[in-house]
Amino acid sequence: MRLVFSRCLSGLMAVLLLSVFSSLSSAEVLKIVVNDTIHPITDEYVGRAIAEAERNKDEALLIELNTPGGLLESTRHIIEKILASQVPIIIYVTPSGSRAASAGFFLLESADVAAMAPGTNTGAAHPVTIGGGKMDDIMKTKIENDSAALMRSVASKRSRNVDVAESAVRQSKSFTDQEALSQKLIDYVASSEEDLLKQMQGKTVKRFNGQSVTLKLAGEMIRPFDMTLKQRILAFIMDPNIAFILLAIGALALYAEFNHPGAVVPGTVGLVFILLAVFALNLLPTRFAAVVLILASFVLFALEAKFATHGVLAIGGIVTMVLGALLLVDAPIPEMRVHLWTALAVSIPIGLITAFLMTLALKARRNKVVTGEQGLIGEVGVAQTPLSPQGKVFVHGEIWDAVSSMNIAAGERVIVRRVDGLQLEVDAVTSLQRTPAATTA
């Protein structure tokens, strides 16, 4: 009995120890990869990762960053989440050849630990007017001072070089990894994740709230944290080039549905594509006047088919669609605007296809009706009996009752002028041929 009791006690102790060790080892380093422009989906992804790291009580959140920049509003939201995070945030610009430019520089400086891989660069954080146009001096000064104040606030709290960090905002300076390290803009240059964690081992980091944390991350498991399917889809369609393609194809599909009512498939595809495009454009800084230009291009394509201007209106429609595409997204960096080659590659084929479809539709509407009563009008037949004025005629493979305003002999060719129930009104073909000659005489 005593032996059984001791064994049960030993088993219980083993289970308790195992549970303790498993709870201690559950804390890991959570890792996400931001390899895109900074926009609302990036903000949502980073926020979700920080919440996951806090829920799991992870040692730190590692953000691998490679971005050309992005929207200032989304950048501010991410910085707010980083500064309020309960777990240390490590931002690591990697792999070699990557960059943390513009908005990416703000994120890098806001992190508890800022690091770069060899061969990377950062900086060039001068605010750019949305759309790339020229700002008036007062507005330019306001935006520049606002961005510089944000940079000073973040850099000073992280004990980084405030003056050099501010120069990236006011003078658009950029820095290599070694320049950033020597001028105290970042904390480490590391060739890999493992190298970075080793360099940080035992180092004390001062959090934004003033508390100090000693990092012991060497040998810790790095757990990847991916985007949800929804976030991946939204991040994909938020590429301005993809959003424009969806909008253009959706408009073309709806155009085809209007010309062929009841086809269903083009209408369904067009509606889905346009809704996806509208959702993406709603999250991006969109010029809705550019959307009007794109829709106006379809009007020009339709007018080209109707009036046959030998391509003048079609070319105007293509030019209008290209301009609408280039002006569609009012973004501060080129990577967040529709590319010229995308605009041309979409606009030219859609212009030609739309004009072609419209031409076919108009031709079909203008063609002579060949069925029913209207299909008999203008048909030529042969009188089976004398028409004086009534008789029988053979028209369109059938024998009809007919009446004529003149006497027509049997065997003479006749032409149908009118259908009155089951009776045809006809004229002699020979009389039609004599009339022009008599008029000429």
DRENNU-577212 format. One record per residue: residue number from 1; x, y, z of N, C-alpha, C in turn; residue in one letter. Coordinates in steps of 0.1 Angstrom, whole numbers. Layout:
! DRENNU-577212
   seq      nX      nY      nZ     caX     caY     caZ      cX      cY      cZ   type
   NUM       X       Y       Z       X       Y       Z       X       Y       Z      a
...
//
This chain:
! DRENNU-577212
   seq      nX      nY      nZ     caX     caY     caZ      cX      cY      cZ   type
     1       8     -12       0       0       0       0       9      12       0      m
     2      19      12       9      28      24       9      35      26      -4      r
     3      38      15     -11      45      15     -24      36      22     -34      l
     4      24      18     -34      14      23     -44      13      38     -41      v
     5      12      42     -29      10      56     -25      22      64     -30      f
     6      34      59     -27      46      66     -31      47      68     -46      s
     7      43      57     -54      43      58     -68      33      69     -73      r
     8      21      69     -67      11      79     -71      16      93     -69      c
     9      23      95     -57      28     108     -54      39     112     -63      l
    10      47     103     -67      58     105     -77      52     109     -90      s
    11      42     102     -94      36     105    -107      29     119    -107      g
    12      23     123     -96      17     136     -95      27     147     -95      l
    13      38     144     -88      49     154     -88      55     156    -102      m
    14      56     145    -110      61     146    -123      52     154    -132      a
    15      39     151    -131      29     159    -139      30     174    -135      v
    16      31     177    -123      32     191    -119      44     198    -124      l
    17      56     191    -123      68     196    -128      68     198    -143      l
    18      62     188    -150      60     189    -165      52     201    -169      l
    19      41     203    -161      32     215    -164      39     228    -162      s
    20      47     228    -151      55     241    -148      65     244    -159      v
    21      73     233    -163      83     235    -173      76     239    -186      f
    22      65     233    -189      58     236    -202      53     250    -202      s
    23      48     255    -190      44     269    -189      55     279    -190      s
    24      67     275    -184      78     283    -185      84     284    -200      l
    25      83     273    -207      89     273    -220      79     277    -231      s
    26      67     281    -227      57     285    -237      60     299    -242      s
    27      67     307    -233      71     321    -237      81     320    -248      a
    28      78     326    -260      87     325    -271      89     339    -277      e
    29      96     340    -288      97     352    -296      87     351    -308      v
    30      78     360    -308      68     360    -319      74     368    -331      l
    31      72     363    -343      78     370    -354      68     372    -365      k
    32      67     384    -371      59     387    -382      68     394    -393      i
    33      64     393    -405      71     398    -417      63     409    -423      v
    34      68     421    -424      61     432    -431      69     435    -443      v
    35      65     430    -455      72     432    -467      63     438    -477      n
    36      59     451    -474      49     458    -483      49     472    -479      d
    37      40     480    -486      38     494    -482      30     494    -469      t
    38      31     505    -462      24     507    -449      10     512    -452      i
    39       0     504    -449     -14     508    -451     -23     502    -440      h
    40     -36     504    -441     -45     500    -430     -44     485    -427      p
    41     -41     476    -437     -40     462    -434     -28     459    -426      i
    42     -17     466    -429      -4     465    -422      -7     469    -407      t
    43     -14     479    -405     -18     484    -392     -26     473    -384      d
    44     -35     467    -391     -43     456    -385     -35     444    -382      e
    45     -26     440    -391     -17     429    -389      -8     431    -377      y
    46      -1     442    -376       8     445    -365       0     445    -352      v
    47     -12     452    -352     -20     452    -339     -24     438    -335      g
    48     -27     430    -344     -31     416    -341     -19     408    -335      r
    49      -7     410    -341       5     403    -336       8     408    -322      a
    50       7     421    -319      10     426    -306       0     420    -296      i
    51     -12     419    -299     -22     413    -290     -20     399    -288      a
    52     -15     391    -298     -12     377    -296       0     375    -287      e
    53      11     384    -289      23     383    -281      19     386    -266      a
    54      11     396    -264       7     399    -250      -2     388    -244      e
    55     -11     382    -252     -19     371    -247     -11     359    -243      r
    56      -1     356    -251       8     344    -249      19     347    -239      n
    57      21     360    -235      32     364    -226      45     361    -232      k
    58      47     364    -245      59     361    -252      70     371    -247      d
    59      83     366    -249      94     374    -245      95     387    -253      e
    60      92     387    -266      93     398    -275      86     396    -287      a
    61      83     407    -295      77     406    -308      88     411    -318      l
    62      92     402    -327     102     405    -338      94     409    -351      l
    63      96     421    -356      90     425    -368     101     427    -379      i
    64     101     418    -388     111     419    -399     105     428    -410      e
    65     112     439    -413     106     450    -420     114     452    -433      l
    66     106     454    -444     111     458    -457     100     466    -464      n
    67     102     479    -464      91     487    -469      96     500    -476      t
    68      90     505    -487      94     517    -493      87     529    -486      p
    69      78     526    -476      71     537    -470      56     534    -470      g
    70      48     545    -469      33     543    -469      26     555    -464      g
    71      14     552    -459       5     562    -454       8     567    -440      l
    72       9     580    -438      13     585    -425       3     582    -414      l
    73     -10     582    -418     -21     579    -408     -19     565    -403      e
    74     -17     555    -412     -15     541    -407      -2     540    -399      s
    75       9     547    -403      21     547    -396      19     552    -381      t
    76      12     563    -380       9     568    -366       2     557    -358      r
    77      -8     551    -364     -16     541    -356      -6     529    -352      h
    78       3     525    -361      12     514    -357      21     519    -346      i
    79      26     531    -347      35     536    -336      28     536    -323      i
    80      16     540    -323       8     540    -311       7     526    -305      e
    81       5     516    -313       4     503    -308      18     498    -303      k
    82      29     502    -310      42     498    -305      45     504    -292      i
    83      42     517    -290      46     524    -278      37     518    -266      l
    84      25     514    -269      17     509    -258      18     494    -255      a
    85      27     487    -263      28     473    -262      34     469    -248      s
    86      28     458    -243      33     453    -230      46     444    -232      q
    87      48     439    -244      60     431    -247      70     440    -255      v
    88      83     438    -254      93     446    -262      91     443    -277      p
    89      93     453    -284      91     453    -299     105     454    -305      i
    90     109     444    -313     122     445    -320     119     446    -335      i
    91     124     457    -341     122     458    -356     136     456    -362      i
    92     136     447    -372     148     442    -379     146     444    -394      y
    93     154     453    -400     153     455    -414     162     444    -421      v
    94     155     436    -428     161     424    -434     153     419    -445      t
    95     158     412    -455     172     407    -457     181     418    -463      p
    96     193     414    -466     202     424    -472     196     429    -486      s
    97     197     442    -488     191     448    -500     178     454    -497      g
    98     173     452    -484     160     457    -481     161     472    -476      s
    99     150     478    -473     150     492    -468     139     494    -458      r
   100     140     504    -450     129     509    -442     129     524    -444      a
   101     123     528    -456     123     542    -460     110     549    -456      a
   102     111     562    -455      99     570    -453      92     566    -440      s
   103      80     561    -441      72     556    -430      79     545    -422      a
   104      87     537    -430      95     526    -423     105     531    -413      g
   105     111     543    -416     121     549    -407     114     553    -394      f
   106     102     558    -395      94     561    -382      92     549    -374      f
   107      88     538    -380      86     526    -373      98     520    -367      l
   108     109     521    -374     122     516    -369     127     524    -357      l
   109     125     537    -357     129     545    -346     120     543    -334      e
   110     108     539    -336      98     537    -325     100     524    -317      s
   111     108     515    -322     109     502    -316     118     502    -304      a
   112     115     492    -295     124     491    -283     138     488    -287      d
   113     139     479    -297     152     475    -303     151     477    -318      v
   114     161     485    -323     161     487    -338     174     481    -343      a
   115     172     473    -354     184     466    -359     182     465    -374      a
   116     194     463    -381     194     462    -396     204     451    -400      m
   117     201     445    -411     210     435    -417     220     443    -425      a
   118     232     437    -427     242     443    -436     237     445    -450      p
   119     239     457    -456     235     459    -469     221     465    -470      g
   120     215     470    -459     202     476    -459     204     491    -457      t
   121     193     498    -459     193     513    -457     180     517    -451      n
   122     180     529    -445     168     535    -439     169     550    -441      t
   123     158     557    -438     158     572    -438     148     577    -449      g
   124     152     589    -455     143     595    -465     129     597    -460      a
   125     127     603    -448     114     603    -442     108     617    -444      a
   126     112     625    -453     106     638    -455      91     636    -460      h
   127      82     643    -453      68     642    -457      66     646    -472      p
   128      58     638    -479      55     641    -493      40     644    -494      v
   129      36     654    -501      22     657    -503      15     645    -510      t
   130       3     642    -506      -4     631    -513      -7     635    -527      i
   131      -3     626    -536      -4     629    -551       9     634    -557      g
   132      19     638    -548      31     642    -553      32     656    -558      g
   133      21     664    -556      20     677    -561      28     687    -552      g
   134      29     699    -556      36     709    -549      27     715    -538      k
   135      31     716    -525      24     722    -515      27     737    -514      m
   136      18     744    -509      21     758    -506      30     758    -493      d
   137      37     769    -492      48     770    -482      43     768    -467      d
   138      31     774    -465      26     772    -451      22     758    -448      i
   139      15     751    -457      11     737    -455      23     728    -454      m
   140      33     731    -463      45     723    -463      52     724    -449      k
   141      53     736    -444      59     738    -431      52     731    -420      t
   142      38     732    -420      30     725    -410      32     710    -410      k
   143      32     704    -421      33     690    -422      47     685    -418      i
   144      57     693    -422      71     690    -419      74     691    -404      e
   145      69     702    -398      71     704    -384      63     693    -376      n
   146      51     689    -380      44     678    -374      51     665    -374      d
   147      57     662    -386      64     649    -387      77     650    -379      s
   148      84     661    -379      96     663    -372      94     661    -357      a
   149      83     667    -352      79     666    -338      77     651    -334      a
   150      70     644    -342      68     630    -340      81     622    -339      l
   151      90     625    -348     103     619    -348     111     622    -335      m
   152     111     635    -331     118     639    -319     113     632    -307      r
   153     100     631    -306      93     625    -295      97     610    -294      s
   154      97     603    -305     100     589    -305     115     586    -302      v
   155     123     594    -309     138     591    -308     143     595    -295      a
   156     138     605    -289     143     609    -275     139     599    -265      s
   157     127     594    -265     123     584    -256     131     571    -257      k
   158     135     568    -269     143     556    -272     158     558    -270      r
   159     162     570    -266     176     574    -263     184     573    -276      s
   160     178     577    -287     185     577    -300     189     591    -304      r
   161     197     593    -314     202     606    -318     191     614    -325      n
   162     186     623    -317     174     631    -321     177     640    -333      v
   163     189     646    -333     192     656    -344     194     648    -357      d
   164     200     637    -357     202     630    -369     189     624    -374      v
   165     181     619    -365     168     613    -368     159     624    -375      a
   166     160     636    -369     152     647    -375     157     651    -388      e
   167     170     650    -391     175     654    -404     169     645    -415      s
   168     166     632    -412     159     623    -422     146     629    -426      a
   169     139     636    -416     126     642    -419     127     655    -427      v
   170     136     664    -422     137     677    -428     145     678    -440      r
   171     155     669    -441     165     670    -453     164     657    -461      q
   172     155     648    -458     154     635    -466     167     627    -466      s
   173     175     627    -455     187     620    -455     184     605    -454      k
   174     193     597    -460     192     582    -459     205     577    -453      s
   175     204     565    -447     216     560    -440     218     545    -443      f
   176     230     541    -445     233     527    -446     232     521    -432      t
   177     233     507    -431     233     501    -418     244     506    -409      d
   178     256     507    -414     268     511    -406     266     526    -402      q
   179     261     534    -411     259     548    -408     249     550    -397      e
   180     238     542    -398     227     543    -388     233     538    -374      a
   181     241     528    -374     247     523    -362     256     533    -355      l
   182     265     538    -364     275     548    -358     269     561    -353      s
   183     257     565    -359     251     577    -355     240     575    -345      q
   184     239     563    -340     230     559    -329     215     561    -333      k
   185     212     556    -345     199     556    -350     193     542    -347      l
   186     202     532    -347     198     518    -345     207     512    -334      i
   187     203     501    -329     211     495    -318     220     484    -322      d
   188     217     476    -333     225     465    -337     225     464    -353      y
   189     236     458    -358     237     453    -371     239     438    -370      v
   190     230     430    -375     231     416    -374     228     409    -387      a
   191     236     398    -389     235     391    -402     223     381    -402      s
   192     217     378    -391     206     368    -390     198     370    -377      s
   193     187     364    -377     179     365    -364     186     359    -352      e
   194     193     348    -354     200     342    -343     211     351    -338      e
   195     218     357    -348     229     367    -345     224     379    -337      d
   196     212     383    -341     206     395    -334     202     391    -320      l
   197     196     380    -318     192     375    -304     204     373    -295      l
   198     215     368    -301     227     366    -293     233     380    -288      k
   199     233     390    -298     239     403    -294     230     410    -284      q
   200     217     407    -283     209     413    -274     209     406    -260      m
   201     214     394    -260     213     386    -247     219     394    -235      q
   202     210     395    -225     215     401    -212     215     416    -213      g
   203     211     422    -224     211     437    -225     198     443    -219      k
   204     199     454    -213     188     461    -207     182     471    -217      t
   205     169     470    -218     162     479    -227     152     488    -219      v
   206     153     501    -222     144     510    -215     131     512    -223      k
   207     120     508    -217     107     509    -224     102     523    -225      r
   208      92     525    -233      87     539    -236      81     545    -223      f
   209      76     536    -214      70     541    -202      80     543    -191      n
   210      93     541    -194     103     544    -184     109     531    -177      g
   211     102     520    -178     106     508    -171     118     502    -179      q
   212     126     494    -173     137     487    -179     135     472    -179      s
   213     138     466    -190     136     451    -192     150     445    -197      v
   214     154     435    -190     166     427    -195     162     416    -204      t
   215     167     417    -216     164     407    -227     172     394    -225      l
   216     166     383    -225     172     370    -225     166     361    -235      k
   217     170     364    -248     163     358    -259     172     347    -266      l
   218     185     347    -263     193     337    -270     188     323    -268      a
   219     186     315    -279     182     302    -278     167     300    -277      g
   220     159     312    -276     145     311    -276     139     307    -289      e
   221     128     300    -289     122     296    -301     115     308    -308      m
   222     117     309    -321     110     320    -328      98     314    -335      i
   223      86     320    -331      73     314    -336      67     324    -347      r
   224      66     319    -359      60     328    -370      46     331    -367      p
   225      41     342    -371      27     346    -370      23     352    -383      f
   226      15     345    -390      11     349    -404      -2     357    -404      d
   227      -4     364    -415     -16     371    -418     -28     361    -419      m
   228     -40     365    -415     -52     357    -418     -54     357    -433      t
   229     -63     347    -437     -67     347    -451     -73     360    -456      l
   230     -81     366    -447     -88     378    -450     -77     389    -452      k
   231     -67     390    -443     -57     400    -444     -49     398    -457      q
   232     -46     386    -460     -38     383    -472     -45     388    -485      r
   233     -58     385    -485     -67     389    -497     -67     404    -498      i
   234     -70     410    -486     -71     425    -486     -58     432    -490      l
   235     -47     426    -484     -34     432    -488     -31     431    -503      a
   236     -36     420    -509     -34     417    -523     -42     428    -531      f
   237     -54     429    -528     -63     438    -536     -60     452    -533      i
   238     -53     456    -522     -50     469    -519     -38     474    -527      m
   239     -32     466    -534     -22     470    -544     -30     479    -554      d
   240     -26     492    -556     -34     500    -565     -36     495    -579      p
   241     -25     488    -584     -26     482    -597     -37     471    -598      n
   242     -37     463    -587     -48     452    -587     -62     458    -586      i
   243     -63     469    -577     -76     475    -576     -81     481    -589      a
   244     -72     487    -596     -76     493    -609     -80     482    -619      f
   245     -72     471    -620     -76     460    -629     -89     455    -625      i
   246     -92     453    -612    -105     448    -608    -116     458    -612      l
   247    -114     471    -610    -124     481    -614    -127     481    -629      l
   248    -116     480    -637    -117     481    -652    -124     468    -657      a
   249    -120     456    -652    -126     444    -657    -141     443    -652      i
   250    -143     448    -640    -157     448    -635    -166     457    -644      g
   251    -161     468    -647    -169     478    -655    -171     472    -669      a
   252    -161     465    -675    -163     459    -688    -173     447    -687      l
   253    -173     439    -677    -182     428    -675    -197     434    -674      a
   254    -199     444    -666    -212     450    -665    -216     456    -679      l
   255    -207     462    -686    -210     467    -699    -215     456    -708      y
   256    -208     445    -708    -213     433    -716    -226     428    -712      a
   257    -229     428    -699    -242     424    -694    -253     433    -699      e
   258    -251     446    -699    -261     456    -704    -264     454    -719      f
   259    -254     450    -726    -256     448    -741    -262     435    -744      n
   260    -261     425    -734    -267     412    -736    -274     408    -723      h
   261    -286     415    -721    -293     412    -709    -297     397    -707      p
   262    -296     393    -695    -299     379    -692    -287     369    -693      g
   263    -275     374    -697    -264     366    -697    -259     361    -683      a
   264    -262     369    -673    -260     366    -659    -246     366    -655      v
   265    -238     357    -661    -224     355    -657    -216     368    -658      v
   266    -216     376    -669    -209     389    -669    -213     398    -658      p
   267    -226     399    -656    -231     408    -646    -227     404    -632      g
   268    -227     391    -629    -222     386    -616    -207     389    -614      t
   269    -199     385    -624    -185     388    -623    -182     403    -621      v
   270    -189     411    -629    -187     425    -629    -190     431    -615      g
   271    -201     427    -609    -205     432    -596    -195     428    -585      l
   272    -191     415    -586    -181     411    -575    -168     419    -577      v
   273    -163     420    -589    -150     427    -591    -151     442    -587      f
   274    -162     448    -590    -164     462    -587    -165     464    -572      i
   275    -172     455    -565    -173     456    -550    -159     454    -544      l
   276    -151     445    -549    -138     443    -543    -129     455    -546      l
   277    -130     461    -558    -122     473    -561    -127     485    -552      a
   278    -140     486    -550    -145     497    -542    -140     496    -527      v
   279    -140     483    -522    -136     481    -508    -121     485    -507      f
   280    -112     481    -517     -98     484    -516     -96     499    -517      a
   281    -103     505    -527    -101     520    -529    -106     528    -517      l
   282    -116     522    -510    -121     529    -498    -111     530    -487      n
   283    -101     520    -487     -91     521    -477     -78     528    -481      l
   284     -78     531    -494     -67     539    -500     -71     554    -502      l
   285     -61     563    -503     -65     577    -506     -69     578    -521      p
   286     -81     577    -524     -86     576    -537     -92     590    -542      t
   287     -89     593    -554     -95     605    -561    -107     600    -568      r
   288    -119     603    -564    -131     598    -570    -134     605    -583      f
   289    -128     616    -585    -129     623    -599    -122     614    -609      a
   290    -112     606    -605    -105     597    -614    -114     585    -618      a
   291    -122     581    -608    -132     571    -611    -142     575    -622      v
   292    -146     588    -621    -155     594    -631    -148     594    -645      v
   293    -135     596    -645    -128     596    -658    -128     582    -664      l
   294    -126     572    -655    -126     558    -660    -140     554    -666      i
   295    -150     558    -659    -164     555    -664    -167     563    -676      l
   296    -162     575    -677    -164     583    -689    -158     577    -702      a
   297    -147     570    -699    -140     563    -711    -149     553    -717      s
   298    -157     546    -710    -166     536    -715    -177     543    -724      f
   299    -181     555    -720    -191     563    -728    -184     567    -741      v
   300    -172     570    -741    -165     574    -754    -164     561    -763      l
   301    -161     550    -757    -160     537    -765    -174     534    -771      f
   302    -185     536    -764    -198     534    -770    -201     544    -781      a
   303    -197     556    -779    -200     566    -789    -192     564    -802      l
   304    -180     558    -800    -172     554    -812    -179     544    -820      e
   305    -185     534    -814    -192     524    -821    -204     529    -828      a
   306    -211     539    -822    -223     544    -827    -221     554    -839      k
   307    -211     563    -837    -209     573    -848    -198     570    -857      f
   308    -190     559    -855    -179     555    -864    -170     567    -867      a
   309    -163     572    -857    -154     584    -859    -140     580    -864      t
   310    -139     567    -869    -126     562    -874    -115     562    -863      h
   311    -119     559    -850    -110     557    -839    -107     569    -831      g
   312    -113     581    -834    -110     593    -827    -116     592    -812      v
   313    -128     588    -811    -134     587    -798    -128     575    -790      l
   314    -125     564    -797    -119     553    -790    -105     557    -784      a
   315     -97     564    -792     -84     569    -787     -87     579    -775      i
   316     -97     587    -776    -100     596    -765    -104     588    -753      g
   317    -112     577    -755    -115     569    -743    -103     562    -737      g
   318     -94     557    -745     -82     551    -740     -74     561    -732      i
   319     -72     573    -737     -64     583    -730     -71     587    -717      v
   320     -84     588    -717     -92     591    -705     -90     581    -695      t
   321     -91     568    -699     -89     557    -689     -75     557    -683      m
   322     -65     559    -692     -51     560    -687     -49     571    -677      v
   323     -54     583    -680     -53     594    -670     -61     590    -657      l
   324     -73     584    -658     -80     581    -646     -73     571    -638      g
   325     -66     561    -644     -58     551    -637     -46     558    -630      a
   326     -39     567    -637     -27     573    -631     -31     582    -619      l
   327     -43     588    -620     -47     597    -609     -56     590    -599      l
   328     -58     577    -600     -68     570    -592     -64     570    -577      l
   329     -52     567    -574     -48     566    -559     -39     578    -556      v
   330     -43     585    -546     -36     598    -543     -26     595    -532      d
   331     -15     587    -535      -6     582    -525       7     590    -525      a
   332      14     590    -513      26     598    -512      39     592    -519      p
   333      38     579    -522      50     573    -528      46     565    -541      i
   334      55     564    -550      52     558    -563      47     544    -562      p
   335      52     536    -552      48     522    -550      33     521    -547      e
   336      27     532    -543      13     531    -539       4     537    -549      m
   337       9     539    -562       1     545    -573       0     535    -584      r
   338      -9     537    -593     -10     528    -605       1     531    -614      v
   339       8     521    -619      20     523    -628      15     526    -642      h
   340      23     533    -649      19     537    -663      17     525    -672      l
   341      26     515    -670      25     503    -679      13     495    -675      w
   342       9     495    -663      -4     488    -659     -16     495    -666      t
   343     -16     509    -665     -27     517    -671     -28     514    -686      a
   344     -16     514    -693     -16     511    -707     -21     497    -710      l
   345     -15     488    -703     -18     473    -706     -33     470    -704      a
   346     -39     477    -695     -54     475    -692     -62     483    -702      v
   347     -59     496    -703     -68     505    -711     -69     502    -725      s
   348     -57     499    -732     -58     497    -746     -66     485    -750      i
   349     -64     473    -744     -72     461    -748     -87     463    -744      p
   350     -90     469    -732    -104     471    -729    -110     481    -738      i
   351    -103     492    -743    -109     501    -752    -112     494    -765      g
   352    -103     486    -770    -106     479    -783    -117     469    -782      l
   353    -117     461    -770    -127     451    -768    -141     458    -767      i
   354    -142     468    -759    -155     475    -757    -160     481    -770      t
   355    -152     488    -778    -156     493    -790    -161     482    -800      a
   356    -154     471    -800    -157     460    -808    -171     454    -804      f
   357    -173     452    -791    -186     446    -786    -197     455    -789      l
   358    -195     468    -788    -206     478    -790    -209     478    -805      m
   359    -199     477    -814    -201     477    -828    -210     465    -832      t
   360    -207     453    -826    -215     441    -829    -229     443    -825      l
   361    -231     449    -813    -245     451    -808    -253     460    -816      a
   362    -246     471    -821    -254     481    -829    -257     475    -843      l
   363    -248     467    -849    -250     461    -861    -262     451    -860      k
   364    -262     444    -849    -273     434    -847    -287     441    -846      a
   365    -287     453    -840    -299     460    -839    -304     466    -852      r
   366    -294     470    -861    -297     476    -874    -301     466    -885      r
   367    -297     453    -883    -300     443    -893    -315     441    -896      n
   368    -318     438    -908    -332     436    -912    -337     423    -905      k
   369    -350     424    -900    -356     413    -893    -359     402    -903      v
   370    -355     390    -900    -357     379    -910    -367     369    -905      v
   371    -374     371    -895    -384     362    -890    -397     369    -888      t
   372    -408     361    -888    -422     367    -885    -427     375    -897      g
   373    -437     383    -895    -443     391    -905    -433     401    -911      e
   374    -425     407    -902    -415     417    -907    -405     411    -916      q
   375    -402     398    -913    -392     391    -922    -397     389    -936      g
   376    -410     390    -939    -415     388    -952    -414     400    -961      l
   377    -415     412    -954    -414     425    -962    -401     426    -969      i
   378    -403     429    -982    -391     430    -991    -387     417    -998      g
   379    -393     406    -994    -390     393   -1000    -396     393   -1014      e
   380    -389     386   -1023    -393     385   -1037    -398     371   -1040      v
   381    -410     370   -1046    -416     357   -1049    -421     357   -1064      g
   382    -430     346   -1067    -435     344   -1080    -451     343   -1079      v
   383    -458     350   -1088    -472     349   -1088    -476     335   -1094      a
   384    -484     327   -1086    -488     314   -1090    -501     315   -1098      q
   385    -509     325   -1096    -521     327   -1104    -521     342   -1108      t
   386    -529     346   -1118    -530     360   -1121    -536     368   -1109      p
   387    -530     380   -1106    -535     388   -1096    -543     400   -1102      l
   388    -557     399   -1100    -565     410   -1106    -577     414   -1098      s
   389    -575     419   -1086    -562     422   -1080    -558     411   -1070      p
   390    -567     400   -1068    -563     389   -1058    -558     377   -1065      q
   391    -550     369   -1058    -545     357   -1064    -536     350   -1054      g
   392    -528     341   -1059    -519     333   -1051    -504     336   -1055      k
   393    -495     337   -1045    -481     339   -1048    -473     329   -1040      v
   394    -461     326   -1045    -452     317   -1038    -440     326   -1033      f
   395    -440     327   -1020    -430     335   -1013    -424     328   -1001      v
   396    -411     328   -1000    -404     322    -989    -407     308    -986      h
   397    -409     300    -997    -412     286    -997    -426     282    -994      g
   398    -435     292    -994    -449     290    -990    -458     297   -1001      e
   399    -470     292   -1002    -480     298   -1011    -489     307   -1002      i
   400    -491     320   -1006    -498     329    -998    -510     335   -1007      w
   401    -520     339   -1000    -530     348   -1006    -524     362   -1008      d
   402    -526     368   -1019    -520     381   -1022    -530     390   -1029      a
   403    -527     403   -1027    -535     413   -1034    -526     423   -1040      v
   404    -529     429   -1051    -520     438   -1058    -528     450   -1063      s
   405    -522     462   -1063    -529     474   -1068    -529     474   -1083      s
   406    -522     465   -1090    -522     464   -1105    -524     449   -1109      m
   407    -527     447   -1121    -529     433   -1126    -515     427   -1128      n
   408    -513     415   -1123    -500     408   -1125    -503     395   -1131      i
   409    -496     391   -1141    -498     378   -1148    -491     367   -1140      a
   410    -496     355   -1142    -490     343   -1135    -476     341   -1140      a
   411    -467     337   -1130    -453     335   -1134    -445     348   -1132      g
   412    -451     359   -1130    -443     372   -1129    -438     373   -1115      e
   413    -426     379   -1114    -420     381   -1101    -426     393   -1093      r
   414    -428     390   -1080    -435     401   -1072    -426     403   -1060      v
   415    -429     415   -1053    -422     418   -1041    -432     422   -1030      i
   416    -430     417   -1018    -439     419   -1007    -438     433   -1001      v
   417    -449     440   -1001    -449     454    -995    -455     454    -981      r
   418    -464     446    -978    -471     446    -965    -477     433    -962      r
   419    -478     430    -949    -485     418    -945    -497     421    -937      v
   420    -508     416    -941    -521     419    -935    -527     406    -931      d
   421    -524     402    -918    -529     389    -914    -522     378    -922      g
   422    -531     370    -929    -525     359    -938    -525     363    -952      l
   423    -527     376    -955    -527     381    -969    -515     391    -971      q
   424    -509     389    -983    -498     398    -986    -502     409    -996      l
   425    -497     421    -994    -498     431   -1004    -485     431   -1012      e
   426    -486     430   -1026    -474     428   -1034    -475     438   -1045      v
   427    -463     440   -1051    -461     448   -1064    -453     440   -1074      d
   428    -455     442   -1086    -447     435   -1096    -432     441   -1096      a
   429    -423     432   -1097    -409     436   -1097    -406     444   -1110      v
   430    -412     440   -1121    -410     447   -1134    -414     461   -1134      t
   431    -425     464   -1126    -430     478   -1125    -420     487   -1117      s
   432    -413     481   -1108    -403     488   -1100    -391     492   -1109      l
   433    -388     482   -1118    -377     485   -1127    -380     495   -1137      q
   434    -393     497   -1141    -397     506   -1152    -398     520   -1146      r
   435    -401     521   -1133    -404     535   -1128    -392     544   -1128      t
   436    -380     540   -1125    -368     549   -1126    -366     554   -1140      p
   437    -368     544   -1150    -366     548   -1164    -376     559   -1168      a
   438    -388     557   -1164    -399     567   -1168    -396     580   -1162      a
   439    -391     580   -1150    -388     592   -1143    -376     600   -1150      t
   440    -366     591   -1154    -355     597   -1161    -359     603   -1174      t
   441    -368     596   -1181    -372     602   -1194    -380     615   -1192      a
//
